[in-house]
Amino acid sequence: MIDKKVIAEHNLTPEEYEKIVELIDREPNITELGIFSLMWSEHCSYKSSKIHLKKLPVEGKNVIQGPGENAGIIDIGDGLAAVFKIESHNHPSFIEPYQGAATGVGGILRDIFTMGARPIVLQDALRFGPLSKPKNKSIMEGVVSGISGYGNSIGIPTVGGDVYFNDCYSLNPLVNVFALGIAKKDKIFYAKAEGAGNPVLYVGAKTGRDGIHGATMASAEFGKDLEHKRPNVQVGDPFMEKLLLEACLEVMDKDLIVGIQDMGAAGLTCSTTEMASKSGTGIEIDLDLVPQREESMTPYEMMLSESQERMLIVAKKDRVEEVQRIFAKWDLDAVIIGKVIEGGRLKVKFGGKTVVDLPVRAIIDLCPVYEQESRTPRYLQSAIELGSVPEPDDYNHAFLTLLSSPTISEKEWVRRQYDHMVQVNTVFLPGADAAVIRIKGTNKALAVTLDGNSLYTYLEPKTGGKIAVAEACRNLACVGARPIGVTNCLNFGSPEKPEIMWQFQEAIEGIALACKIFDIPVTGGNVSFYNDTNGISIHPTPVLGIVGMVDDTRWITGPGFKSNGDILILLGENKEELGGSEYVKSIHRMEKGIPPQIDLEEEKRVQEFCLEAISLGLIESAHDISEGGLACCLAECSILSKGKMGISAHLKDNMRSDALLFGESQSRIVITSKEESREEIFHLARERGVKAMDIGKSGGERITISQRDKKLIDVPVAEAAKAWWEAIPEIFRIK
């Protein structure tokens, strides 16, 4: 009989333990308990989120693979497919920022190339506490160094992402990593273990004691014992991963294998059981044959280790020697450790004895599924009451303060540490609304973007979910790309708290509704619960990774003004909405108010108009309006233009001036056009039912914005640029 304390240490409830005993008709041994602990963890089983995730649309005419595999796959024509996924590595990155972030990169890359795709893009969505606190600066430095250290070394460009700052992340930073690869449609591989008698090969790095119980750690709140959790964080080796990538792609290209699975979360346990489950078979392995880098490892340690850069391969019986020769060429282990068997059981031997004998179905399919209690949070009533917010006495000062807020300011300090030009497919340097990557051998490109405003979601979760999808799609429209697929990373507090489950359910409903309106399938993603420390939860943070298709690279558009004298046109409508804005947060020190509302049909019309006008050659530049509102959007267009062109904008709206300048109303894009295209643009806008307004011209050396006859902002572009570019570097220069 296993002690109750040991069961609790494995993050299993007494009821779950009783169910395990019932399923296997006996008491489990300690190794078997560890296996259930991992595979029944929230991180691996999704036992609290499954019923809600079913609301997301997952089908589409170009979907090759939806949720349930290592990554989603979308047909992009020309015999090619885009393979993409986003994952979280939040808990490890708080405990050990460098290795936590680095192994997050390594893990998401393996999810991509295990499908037969060569990775070509990395992006990351990062959330940190205020940089005024030394601990947060240290975490950010470690995380950014870990991402660059791994991505740069393996030779995959990190081409963008986003970074937000909020005090709720001081005890729980978020590190969400996205990767995309290109595969041939007829060379896609899956995590399956078919064919009784086919050999099971362990390939890649040797197994150590790092990462044991990593998945379980990611399924529990943090307390004061963080130092004891350091052994749960894996250690990565990007140079080993590069060898593994090339070896795996080579054996796939030569069609030598039946199936392949990354040993990610839960290591050997996950890869053996999931491959067998998907094929309705069983797997038998001998741990004495597993390559080890540490002495005297127990079966428990080997089955639960999350050592990095490892794969499990089911090879064709008659091609094993070829597989081993290829891995030997890349100086990697490729050892037969077992075989596929009939009967649907996981059998593990060690020292000549059977130490695990479990039904695969009990491990994978029969985990309890919970419909957790949900309840509207008490904080909402006080949070949505914005109250009286005074207008600034000095709009120039407010404007420059917003531009220098870490959430809005330029993230060059982060991006310059990443190699974004390796593989020479990158069309834009980081900083555009979306990254654009050429598809070699075609005139097409893929655009990728990450988005998710947690403050909107905190104040109104369903609206926050809708906006996360809509803004990511708007980012794509601004570069000339049409959305084709979605992957999501859903970062929330403990699902055992009814208020958190309410946030989660509402956000899912918003995401699902927006994806249906935009007709884009969700191909997979990740749920990261238990982002709580000492009982304090993060703001609900859904991060949407959306991939778009550019049909003709001639029409790719950027945010910077192209020439003096171009007309500025605002698509969409200015509304008096201040709630949840960066302006209210940064200037008035409040996280309150009703967030901007969104009409998804209107949003879709604006985006489709933008795409059509770009394809007709009518648009010179395009930039979406998001955090910081219209004023910050115009400033970014000026700063990112060649020669830092100024603007003269004249607004006619009759509303509060701060709401007009800094409000974050949705469905708005600022475009520029040549004077000779003016009539055609406005005619097309009327035909498409899109509101369009001439608001000024580009040119000069100053940013001036007037409302009716009153000049509100008048600053040199150089001064605005300094505030925007230097904010984060200045923080890190101060010791």
WOTAUR-V239711 format. One record per helix or strand of 2 or more residues. SS is the DSSP state (A for helix, B for strand). FROM is the first residue (numbers start at 0). LEN is the number of residues. Records with the same first field share a line. If there is no record, write none. Layout:
BEGIN
SS = FROM-LEN  FROM-LEN
END
This chain:
BEGIN
A = 3-6  13-11  29-10  41-4  49-4  89-6  96-17  133-21  166-3  184-3  213-4  225-7  237-16  266-13  286-3  298-6  316-13  359-5  378-5  394-9  411-4  453-6  460-19  497-21  552-3  581-7  599-16  628-11  656-6  674-14  716-17
B = 62-3  71-6  79-9  117-11  157-8  173-11  198-6  256-6  281-5  309-6  332-9  344-6  352-7  434-4  444-7  481-10  521-7  531-2  535-2  540-10  566-5  620-4  646-5  668-5  691-7  701-6  709-7
END
